[in-house]
Amino acid sequence: MPRRCRDAEEISPWCPPVLGVSVVRSGSHSYNRDMALVDQIQQDIVTAMKAKEEARLSTLRMVKSALQNKKVEKMAPLDEKESQAVLATLIKQRKEAIEQFLKGGRQEMADKETAEIAVIESYMPKAAGEPEVVAGVRAVIAEMVSPTMKDMGAVMKAAMARFQGAGMRVDGKMVSDAVKKELAGK
């Protein structure tokens, strides 16, 4: 009795390759910077399964699900910036959850969310620290013609654009605080 192919990409004596479909097989599980984020996460899910790392596995599955949901919503594959935006949203949600858990006296849940943030951040570019944010905000304010607190929105927009143009990941709240502090001193 002939065996049926489970997958269009499966290659075996019973399942010849489908025309136009390329199959990539790799035995190594080392980090590949050129690899798509979803592929890297899938590879890390397998690694976490083998290592029996339940917390990491759960977080990676959640990240993969969020990326897949965004892909379905967009009806097209995500590019790197869109994938990073999804991860940034997940981090922001976790930070808000931590605040709520701490207000409710649920330290163990806050710790779990903190661990999830650490896993998610490992797939993000390095975040700018407070000194870089303050320096960037000061540079934007220096370029503008004597901005006041009324111009905070314009300063924020210019500062965020400057950080994104430089490929830096910044926390909007940190930028907002730096802008308020710098404009209050004027």
Backbone as CSV, one residue per row, in Angstrom:
resi,resn,N_x,N_y,N_z,CA_x,CA_y,CA_z,C_x,C_y,C_z
1,MET,0.842,-1.173,0.000,0.000,0.000,0.000,0.889,1.239,0.000
2,PRO,0.682,2.174,-0.929,1.541,3.353,-1.002,1.328,4.271,0.201
3,ARG,2.418,4.892,0.621,2.384,5.802,1.763,2.016,7.195,1.276
4,ARG,1.153,7.896,2.008,0.753,9.250,1.636,1.700,10.264,2.259
5,CYS,1.974,11.329,1.533,2.848,12.382,2.036,2.077,13.258,3.021
6,ARG,2.710,13.531,4.163,2.079,14.396,5.158,2.298,15.857,4.825
7,ASP,3.369,16.155,4.173,3.784,17.535,4.015,4.282,17.733,2.587
8,ALA,3.943,18.872,1.991,4.363,19.137,0.619,5.885,19.244,0.513
9,GLU,6.551,19.566,1.634,8.000,19.718,1.595,8.739,18.436,1.979
10,GLU,8.014,17.394,2.327,8.664,16.155,2.742,9.292,15.460,1.537
11,ILE,10.515,15.051,1.702,11.208,14.344,0.630,11.579,12.969,1.154
12,SER,11.147,11.952,0.467,11.488,10.582,0.813,11.278,9.752,-0.448
13,PRO,11.619,8.464,-0.420,11.371,7.645,-1.610,9.893,7.603,-1.978
14,TRP,9.019,7.774,-0.991,7.597,7.722,-1.264,7.027,9.076,-1.661
15,CYS,7.708,10.148,-1.289,7.199,11.502,-1.539,8.245,12.296,-2.304
16,PRO,8.160,12.332,-3.603,9.139,13.098,-4.378,8.970,14.598,-4.100
17,PRO,10.019,15.386,-4.324,9.908,16.818,-4.061,8.879,17.458,-4.988
18,VAL,8.156,18.429,-4.455,7.177,19.171,-5.236,7.934,20.242,-6.006
19,LEU,7.604,20.431,-7.260,8.295,21.426,-8.068,8.102,22.810,-7.473
20,GLY,9.175,23.585,-7.445,9.109,24.948,-6.946,9.227,25.060,-5.435
21,VAL,9.322,23.953,-4.731,9.446,23.976,-3.282,10.863,23.555,-2.926
22,SER,11.545,24.416,-2.196,12.898,24.066,-1.779,12.877,23.683,-0.306
23,VAL,13.631,22.690,0.015,13.693,22.203,1.385,15.096,22.459,1.911
24,VAL,15.163,23.071,3.072,16.450,23.341,3.697,16.549,22.454,4.928
25,ARG,17.582,21.660,4.978,17.806,20.796,6.134,19.091,21.210,6.813
26,SER,18.994,21.356,8.100,20.165,21.777,8.848,20.273,20.953,10.118
27,GLY,21.438,20.458,10.390,21.635,19.658,11.588,22.100,20.480,12.765
28,SER,22.622,21.674,12.528,23.154,22.468,13.631,22.069,23.391,14.188
29,HIS,22.225,23.726,15.462,21.266,24.612,16.105,21.957,25.871,16.598
30,SER,22.983,26.334,15.903,23.676,27.533,16.323,22.896,28.762,15.857
31,TYR,23.133,29.886,16.532,22.431,31.124,16.223,22.867,31.636,14.857
32,ASN,21.904,32.044,14.053,22.168,32.553,12.718,21.545,33.932,12.603
33,ARG,22.355,34.955,12.470,21.845,36.326,12.409,21.028,36.586,11.150
34,ASP,21.285,35.850,10.087,20.546,36.046,8.849,19.206,35.316,8.870
35,MET,18.999,34.467,9.853,17.782,33.680,9.942,16.609,34.581,10.350
36,ALA,15.443,34.333,9.786,14.255,35.087,10.151,13.942,34.861,11.622
37,LEU,13.349,35.852,12.244,13.060,35.788,13.669,12.167,34.600,14.005
38,VAL,11.142,34.356,13.208,10.227,33.239,13.465,10.982,31.913,13.386
39,ASP,11.870,31.783,12.425,12.656,30.551,12.287,13.587,30.366,13.479
40,GLN,14.196,31.462,13.928,15.087,31.389,15.091,14.303,30.986,16.335
41,ILE,13.106,31.546,16.494,12.286,31.206,17.656,11.870,29.744,17.601
42,GLN,11.501,29.254,16.413,11.125,27.851,16.278,12.293,26.933,16.652
43,GLN,13.470,27.304,16.198,14.659,26.523,16.521,14.911,26.539,18.038
44,ASP,14.702,27.692,18.677,14.905,27.800,20.115,13.817,27.062,20.898
45,ILE,12.616,26.959,20.328,11.556,26.172,20.962,11.984,24.711,21.048
46,VAL,12.539,24.210,19.960,13.010,22.822,19.939,14.118,22.631,20.977
47,THR,15.039,23.585,21.036,16.130,23.509,22.011,15.584,23.530,23.443
48,ALA,14.610,24.397,23.699,14.020,24.490,25.038,13.273,23.206,25.391
49,MET,12.625,22.589,24.402,11.942,21.314,24.648,12.948,20.244,25.065
50,LYS,14.040,20.170,24.327,15.055,19.160,24.616,15.686,19.379,25.980
51,ALA,15.856,20.657,26.364,16.476,20.983,27.645,15.458,20.984,28.786
52,LYS,14.190,20.782,28.451,13.099,20.760,29.433,13.023,22.072,30.223
53,GLU,13.189,23.194,29.520,13.080,24.523,30.130,11.643,25.014,29.937
54,GLU,10.774,24.705,30.904,9.343,24.972,30.770,9.029,26.463,30.636
55,ALA,9.637,27.303,31.465,9.327,28.735,31.437,9.740,29.347,30.099
56,ARG,10.939,29.021,29.639,11.421,29.546,28.355,10.561,29.024,27.205
57,LEU,10.209,27.759,27.262,9.386,27.150,26.230,8.028,27.840,26.139
58,SER,7.407,28.076,27.266,6.107,28.742,27.310,6.186,30.141,26.706
59,THR,7.236,30.879,27.074,7.412,32.242,26.559,7.653,32.224,25.054
60,LEU,8.490,31.324,24.587,8.772,31.248,23.151,7.526,30.879,22.353
61,ARG,6.725,29.979,22.884,5.477,29.621,22.202,4.543,30.823,22.125
62,MET,4.487,31.602,23.205,3.650,32.799,23.226,4.138,33.817,22.192
63,VAL,5.443,33.992,22.095,6.019,34.928,21.121,5.722,34.453,19.702
64,LYS,5.915,33.177,19.457,5.641,32.635,18.123,4.170,32.828,17.756
65,SER,3.297,32.599,18.711,1.860,32.771,18.485,1.530,34.227,18.153
66,ALA,2.121,35.165,18.881,1.870,36.591,18.628,2.360,36.981,17.235
67,LEU,3.532,36.480,16.846,4.057,36.776,15.510,3.165,36.167,14.434
68,GLN,2.691,34.962,14.665,1.809,34.300,13.704,0.483,35.049,13.583
69,ASN,-0.067,35.496,14.713,-1.318,36.259,14.680,-1.163,37.542,13.873
70,LYS,-0.038,38.231,14.058,0.213,39.469,13.305,0.365,39.168,11.818
71,LYS,1.020,38.056,11.498,1.197,37.652,10.103,-0.162,37.372,9.458
72,VAL,-1.037,36.683,10.174,-2.376,36.382,9.653,-3.181,37.668,9.496
73,GLU,-3.065,38.560,10.475,-3.776,39.834,10.418,-3.331,40.664,9.213
74,LYS,-2.038,40.663,8.945,-1.475,41.439,7.831,-1.694,40.743,6.490
75,MET,-1.885,39.430,6.529,-2.043,38.600,5.329,-0.798,38.615,4.451
76,ALA,0.351,38.742,5.095,1.633,38.714,4.391,2.720,38.438,5.433
77,PRO,3.857,37.929,4.989,4.954,37.704,5.947,5.412,39.016,6.588
78,LEU,5.850,38.934,7.825,6.325,40.115,8.546,7.784,40.392,8.188
79,ASP,8.109,41.671,8.051,9.520,42.000,7.881,10.133,42.168,9.276
80,GLU,11.416,42.440,9.327,12.127,42.485,10.601,11.592,43.586,11.519
81,LYS,11.274,44.768,10.964,10.777,45.874,11.795,9.426,45.533,12.399
82,GLU,8.565,44.899,11.622,7.242,44.522,12.132,7.366,43.463,13.227
83,SER,8.277,42.530,13.036,8.506,41.509,14.059,9.018,42.149,15.346
84,GLN,9.927,43.096,15.218,10.459,43.791,16.392,9.363,44.596,17.082
85,ALA,8.438,45.172,16.295,7.329,45.931,16.877,6.419,45.011,17.697
86,VAL,6.183,43.801,17.210,5.372,42.827,17.951,6.064,42.494,19.275
87,LEU,7.371,42.264,19.225,8.114,41.953,20.448,8.076,43.126,21.428
88,ALA,8.194,44.352,20.900,8.136,45.537,21.763,6.772,45.634,22.446
89,THR,5.719,45.305,21.723,4.378,45.317,22.299,4.270,44.279,23.416
90,LEU,4.814,43.101,23.190,4.783,42.053,24.211,5.527,42.489,25.473
91,ILE,6.670,43.140,25.287,7.450,43.621,26.431,6.668,44.673,27.196
92,LYS,6.042,45.586,26.465,5.256,46.641,27.105,4.096,46.036,27.901
93,GLN,3.423,45.039,27.334,2.334,44.366,28.051,2.846,43.722,29.330
94,ARG,4.011,43.098,29.260,4.573,42.443,30.438,4.911,43.472,31.513
95,LYS,5.455,44.624,31.115,5.805,45.667,32.094,4.552,46.192,32.790
96,GLU,3.470,46.376,32.021,2.216,46.829,32.623,1.664,45.770,33.574
97,ALA,1.795,44.510,33.195,1.318,43.420,34.056,2.116,43.373,35.356
98,ILE,3.424,43.618,35.264,4.266,43.626,36.468,3.770,44.686,37.447
99,GLU,3.476,45.887,36.927,2.972,46.956,37.793,1.693,46.525,38.499
100,GLN,0.779,45.917,37.746,-0.491,45.480,38.333,-0.281,44.380,39.373
101,PHE,0.596,43.439,39.067,0.855,42.358,40.018,1.482,42.885,41.305
102,LEU,2.394,43.844,41.176,3.019,44.409,42.370,2.002,45.186,43.205
103,LYS,1.094,45.895,42.540,0.042,46.609,43.270,-0.868,45.626,43.999
104,GLY,-1.083,44.469,43.397,-1.943,43.457,43.988,-1.226,42.532,44.959
105,GLY,0.072,42.750,45.163,0.830,41.923,46.096,1.130,40.528,45.575
106,ARG,1.248,40.374,44.265,1.523,39.062,43.659,2.960,39.028,43.137
107,GLN,3.916,38.976,44.031,5.331,39.023,43.660,5.732,37.867,42.757
108,GLU,5.208,36.650,43.013,5.585,35.486,42.195,5.152,35.666,40.737
109,MET,3.994,36.291,40.529,3.533,36.540,39.151,4.387,37.633,38.494
110,ALA,4.767,38.645,39.267,5.629,39.706,38.746,6.987,39.126,38.347
111,ASP,7.499,38.195,39.146,8.776,37.547,38.825,8.672,36.734,37.534
112,LYS,7.543,36.066,37.339,7.316,35.279,36.120,7.312,36.199,34.895
113,GLU,6.631,37.342,35.016,6.581,38.307,33.912,7.969,38.884,33.633
114,THR,8.756,39.118,34.681,10.113,39.634,34.520,10.976,38.628,33.766
115,ALA,10.810,37.344,34.076,11.556,36.299,33.371,11.146,36.252,31.898
116,GLU,9.855,36.450,31.617,9.386,36.466,30.227,9.994,37.643,29.466
117,ILE,10.072,38.801,30.129,10.678,39.977,29.489,12.123,39.682,29.111
118,ALA,12.857,39.031,29.990,14.266,38.707,29.712,14.381,37.818,28.476
119,VAL,13.483,36.842,28.340,13.524,35.956,27.166,13.196,36.741,25.902
120,ILE,12.152,37.558,25.954,11.736,38.324,24.770,12.817,39.315,24.369
121,GLU,13.419,39.989,25.350,14.451,40.988,25.046,15.683,40.376,24.394
122,SER,15.898,39.079,24.584,17.055,38.447,23.957,16.927,38.431,22.429
123,TYR,15.733,38.661,21.900,15.513,38.698,20.453,15.420,40.119,19.920
124,MET,15.572,41.086,20.806,15.478,42.491,20.415,16.878,43.100,20.322
125,PRO,17.008,44.182,19.523,18.289,44.892,19.545,18.511,45.500,20.929
126,LYS,19.749,45.815,21.233,20.083,46.363,22.549,19.325,47.674,22.771
127,ALA,18.738,47.798,23.951,17.988,49.012,24.286,18.953,50.118,24.682
128,ALA,18.577,51.345,24.341,19.388,52.496,24.717,19.216,52.757,26.201
129,GLY,20.302,53.078,26.855,20.263,53.382,28.283,19.863,54.834,28.502
130,GLU,19.699,55.200,29.761,19.277,56.563,30.085,20.267,57.624,29.591
131,PRO,21.587,57.417,29.703,22.511,58.447,29.201,22.357,58.689,27.688
132,GLU,22.161,57.615,26.921,21.978,57.780,25.471,20.683,58.507,25.166
133,VAL,19.626,58.194,25.929,18.329,58.852,25.710,18.435,60.335,26.015
134,VAL,19.035,60.677,27.149,19.174,62.084,27.533,20.019,62.829,26.503
135,ALA,21.113,62.219,26.048,21.968,62.864,25.041,21.192,63.077,23.734
136,GLY,20.409,62.088,23.318,19.618,62.223,22.099,18.563,63.304,22.221
137,VAL,17.903,63.371,23.367,16.876,64.403,23.592,17.515,65.782,23.589
138,ARG,18.668,65.918,24.235,19.367,67.219,24.252,19.763,67.640,22.842
139,ALA,20.201,66.682,22.025,20.577,67.000,20.646,19.362,67.469,19.842
140,VAL,18.222,66.825,20.035,16.996,67.228,19.326,16.566,68.611,19.767
141,ILE,16.619,68.874,21.084,16.221,70.191,21.596,17.168,71.272,21.074
142,ALA,18.462,70.962,20.966,19.444,71.926,20.450,19.161,72.269,18.986
143,GLU,18.638,71.303,18.226,18.335,71.543,16.816,17.087,72.398,16.629
144,MET,16.188,72.369,17.594,14.944,73.121,17.493,15.162,74.549,17.986
145,VAL,14.278,75.439,17.565,14.386,76.845,17.954,13.646,77.054,19.272
146,SER,14.386,77.141,20.351,13.907,77.341,21.726,12.532,76.727,22.007
147,PRO,12.485,75.394,22.089,11.205,74.744,22.381,10.773,74.956,23.832
148,THR,9.469,74.963,24.042,8.900,75.089,25.388,8.099,73.818,25.680
149,MET,7.451,73.786,26.842,6.652,72.617,27.194,5.518,72.415,26.194
150,LYS,5.067,73.487,25.550,4.010,73.362,24.548,4.477,72.568,23.332
151,ASP,5.790,72.541,23.103,6.368,71.843,21.957,6.798,70.415,22.303
152,MET,6.343,69.912,23.438,6.777,68.585,23.884,6.450,67.510,22.845
153,GLY,5.291,67.580,22.235,4.893,66.589,21.227,5.846,66.589,20.049
154,ALA,6.221,67.764,19.579,7.144,67.874,18.442,8.529,67.354,18.822
155,VAL,8.960,67.659,20.043,10.270,67.190,20.509,10.256,65.662,20.628
156,MET,9.165,65.116,21.188,9.041,63.650,21.321,9.092,62.985,19.946
157,LYS,8.335,63.537,19.004,8.282,62.961,17.656,9.667,62.970,17.017
158,ALA,10.365,64.086,17.126,11.705,64.198,16.541,12.690,63.258,17.240
159,ALA,12.583,63.155,18.556,13.499,62.299,19.312,13.270,60.827,18.962
160,MET,12.015,60.407,18.914,11.711,59.007,18.587,12.168,58.679,17.163
161,ALA,11.963,59.616,16.237,12.407,59.405,14.854,13.930,59.288,14.796
162,ARG,14.612,60.098,15.596,16.074,60.056,15.628,16.566,58.692,16.142
163,PHE,15.949,58.201,17.205,16.356,56.904,17.757,16.052,55.769,16.786
164,GLN,14.878,55.809,16.159,14.534,54.759,15.201,15.454,54.802,13.996
165,GLY,15.804,56.011,13.547,16.717,56.152,12.417,18.091,55.577,12.718
166,ALA,18.488,55.666,13.984,19.783,55.128,14.402,19.700,53.630,14.690
167,GLY,18.490,53.066,14.597,18.315,51.640,14.855,18.350,51.285,16.325
168,MET,18.090,52.265,17.176,18.113,52.042,18.618,16.705,51.762,19.118
169,ARG,16.614,50.870,20.092,15.329,50.590,20.733,15.281,51.408,22.008
170,VAL,14.226,52.208,22.144,14.088,53.052,23.326,12.708,52.874,23.932
171,ASP,12.635,53.121,25.225,11.371,53.101,25.938,10.757,54.494,25.815
172,GLY,9.552,54.557,25.263,8.876,55.842,25.057,8.685,56.616,26.347
173,LYS,8.432,55.907,27.435,8.242,56.565,28.729,9.544,57.220,29.189
174,MET,10.670,56.553,28.951,11.964,57.114,29.338,12.253,58.374,28.515
175,VAL,11.922,58.332,27.222,12.125,59.500,26.361,11.226,60.636,26.828
176,SER,9.963,60.320,27.138,9.019,61.335,27.604,9.509,62.004,28.883
177,ASP,9.999,61.209,29.823,10.522,61.759,31.075,11.727,62.654,30.827
178,ALA,12.617,62.232,29.921,13.803,63.032,29.599,13.412,64.350,28.936
179,VAL,12.421,64.300,28.034,11.956,65.533,27.367,11.356,66.475,28.388
180,LYS,10.507,65.967,29.284,9.897,66.816,30.323,10.977,67.467,31.194
181,LYS,11.964,66.673,31.579,13.024,67.178,32.449,13.826,68.277,31.747
182,GLU,14.155,68.051,30.476,14.962,69.022,29.742,14.174,70.291,29.434
183,LEU,12.894,70.140,29.094,12.083,71.316,28.771,11.712,72.100,30.042
184,ALA,11.607,71.422,31.161,11.285,72.117,32.428,12.441,72.998,32.856
185,GLY,13.646,72.632,32.498,14.830,73.407,32.862,15.005,74.660,32.016
186,LYS,14.219,74.811,30.970,14.364,75.978,30.077,13.439,77.091,30.455
